Amino acid sequence: EEYRTITAMRFKTEDDGFKL
């Protein structure tokens, strides 16, 4: 379950990066 959370966090970070 931790792996899934980390992946979600990475996705969110990448998404924020694209927005910026």
N, C-alpha and C positions, 0 to 999 in steps of 0.2 A: 504493500500500500504506500510505503514511503516513496518508492520509485515513481509511482503514479503522481504523487503530490509534487515531487521535484520536476517531473516532466511538465506538469501543468504550470508550475512557476516559470520554467524556462520559456514555455509557449507565451505566457503573459509578458515576460520581459522582452522577448523578440517582437511581440505585437506592439508593445509600447515603443520599442526602438523604431519600428517601421512608421508609427504615427509621428514620431519626432522627425 
